Amino acid sequence: MHLVIDGLGCDAAQIADPEHVRQFLDAYPDAIHMTKITPPAVYTYKGPKAEDWGVSGFVIIAESHISVHTFPDRGYVNIDVFSCKEFNAEQAIVEIRGQFSMTEVKSWALDRGLEHLDAVTAKEVVEEEREAVRQRV
């Protein structure tokens, strides 16, 4: 599943804070029972137009990735949660909305990899990948 969230009306100070984005990316994989395999990478971007700046970050999970792109001067954030393991998209939207103080949310849940694996095979692949990560740690 690939959950795509556009959050509007966010608190500008909160979404301008790289540490807030980093903390979200560090904790959220555990909250949805995913396996974080890298620490979050978070960057502040300053574009040629003053209003084009923001904070972007991502974390690689065994199941795929979670990314965040903020636009503080617009009170806007884009968040993707992409996973080959099922998760509760509605609950994720509620939790993420709270994390970023969104007043309005637009979201889409896309099914990905439908031709590649059936649900049973996907679960087996994820469990094998998790075990490999556990053994490395």
C-alpha positions as CSV (number, residue, x, y, z in Angstrom):
1,M,0.0,0.0,0.0
2,H,1.2,3.5,-0.7
3,L,-0.6,6.1,1.5
4,V,-0.2,9.6,0.1
5,I,-1.1,12.5,2.4
6,D,-1.4,16.3,1.6
7,G,-1.8,18.1,4.9
8,L,-3.0,21.7,4.9
9,G,-3.3,24.4,7.6
10,C,-0.3,23.1,9.5
11,D,1.5,25.0,12.2
12,A,4.3,26.7,10.4
13,A,6.8,26.6,13.3
14,Q,6.2,22.9,13.8
15,I,6.7,21.9,10.1
16,A,9.7,24.2,9.9
17,D,11.5,22.3,12.7
18,P,13.9,19.6,11.3
19,E,14.0,18.0,14.7
20,H,10.2,17.5,14.7
21,V,10.4,15.9,11.3
22,R,13.3,13.7,12.4
23,Q,11.5,12.6,15.6
24,F,8.4,11.6,13.6
25,L,10.4,9.6,11.1
26,D,12.4,8.0,13.8
27,A,9.3,6.9,15.8
28,Y,6.6,6.3,13.2
29,P,7.9,3.0,11.7
30,D,7.5,1.3,15.2
31,A,4.0,2.8,15.6
32,I,2.9,1.0,12.4
33,H,4.9,-2.2,13.2
34,M,7.4,-1.6,10.4
35,T,11.2,-2.3,10.5
36,K,13.4,0.8,10.3
37,I,16.7,-0.1,8.6
38,T,18.3,3.4,8.5
39,P,18.2,6.4,10.8
40,P,16.1,9.2,9.4
41,A,17.8,11.6,7.0
42,V,16.4,15.2,7.3
43,Y,17.4,18.3,5.3
44,T,16.4,21.9,5.1
45,Y,16.0,23.2,1.6
46,K,16.2,26.9,0.6
47,G,15.0,27.5,-3.0
48,P,15.5,30.4,-5.3
49,K,12.1,31.9,-4.2
50,A,11.9,32.7,-0.5
51,E,8.6,30.8,-0.1
52,D,10.0,27.6,-1.7
53,W,12.0,26.5,1.4
54,G,11.1,23.6,3.6
55,V,12.2,20.5,5.5
56,S,12.4,17.1,3.7
57,G,13.2,13.8,5.3
58,F,12.9,10.1,4.8
59,V,13.5,6.8,6.5
60,I,14.1,3.5,4.8
61,I,12.1,0.6,6.3
62,A,12.4,-3.0,5.3
63,E,9.0,-2.8,3.9
64,S,9.9,0.4,1.7
65,H,10.0,4.0,3.0
66,I,8.3,6.9,4.7
67,S,8.9,10.5,3.4
68,V,8.0,14.0,4.5
69,H,8.2,17.3,2.6
70,T,7.2,20.5,4.3
71,F,6.4,24.0,3.0
72,P,6.2,26.1,6.2
73,D,5.3,29.4,4.5
74,R,2.3,27.7,3.0
75,G,1.3,25.6,6.0
76,Y,1.5,22.5,3.8
77,V,3.1,19.1,4.1
78,N,3.3,16.0,1.8
79,I,3.8,12.6,3.5
80,D,4.1,9.2,1.8
81,V,4.0,5.9,3.7
82,F,4.9,3.2,1.2
83,S,4.9,-0.4,2.5
84,C,4.6,-3.9,1.1
85,K,3.1,-4.9,4.5
86,E,-0.5,-3.9,5.2
87,F,-1.2,-1.2,7.8
88,N,-4.3,0.7,8.9
89,A,-4.4,3.7,6.5
90,E,-7.3,5.4,8.4
91,Q,-5.5,5.2,11.7
92,A,-2.3,6.4,10.1
93,I,-4.1,9.4,8.7
94,V,-5.4,10.3,12.2
95,E,-2.0,9.8,13.8
96,I,-0.1,11.8,11.2
97,R,-2.7,14.6,11.2
98,G,-2.1,15.0,14.9
99,Q,1.7,14.9,14.5
100,F,1.7,17.8,12.1
101,S,-1.4,19.7,13.4
102,M,-3.2,19.5,10.0
103,T,-6.5,21.3,9.8
104,E,-7.3,19.7,6.5
105,V,-6.2,16.4,5.0
106,K,-6.4,15.0,1.5
107,S,-5.3,11.4,1.2
108,W,-5.0,8.6,-1.3
109,A,-4.3,4.9,-0.6
110,L,-2.8,3.1,-3.6
111,D,-2.4,-0.6,-4.0
112,R,1.1,-1.3,-5.4
113,G,2.8,-4.4,-6.6
114,L,-0.4,-6.2,-7.4
115,E,1.2,-8.3,-10.2
116,H,4.3,-9.0,-8.2
117,L,3.2,-10.9,-5.1
118,D,0.1,-12.2,-3.5
119,A,-0.5,-11.4,0.2
120,V,0.8,-14.7,1.5
121,T,4.0,-14.5,-0.5
122,A,4.5,-10.8,0.4
123,K,4.1,-11.6,4.1
124,E,6.8,-14.3,3.8
125,V,9.2,-12.0,2.0
126,V,8.7,-9.3,4.7
127,E,9.3,-11.8,7.5
128,E,12.5,-13.0,5.8
129,E,13.7,-9.5,5.4
130,R,13.0,-8.6,9.0
131,E,14.9,-11.7,10.2
132,A,17.9,-10.7,8.1
133,V,17.8,-7.2,9.6
134,R,17.5,-8.6,13.1
135,Q,20.6,-10.8,12.5
136,R,22.6,-7.8,11.3
137,V,21.7,-5.7,14.3
